[in-house]
């Protein structure tokens, strides 16, 4: 399995243009054609999250007679899930819509 295929597997069920995956790989110094290695797990997760983040601005798209609708809440949940699975807690918190309680020390 190549890095490209690993990213595509993590993106599932979302489908994106191959050039978008390639660009994000280049931006992160990961060769999409190299064999996937578990040492790149976190980088592959970051690339996948960046690509999913691009989809958040879309509500739908259509091409050649078919159309897709995107749920921004579903995308956010997928981003949080990937982030948590890969120890990216900062990203998980950024996309987590659950209300949180913050205690202030007033003393």
Secondary structure by P-SEA (a helix, b strand, c coil): ccaaaaaaaaaccbbbbaaaaaaaaaaacccccccccccaaaaaaaaaaaaaaaaccccccccccbbbbbcaaaaaaaaaaaaaaacaaaaaaaacccbbbbbbccc
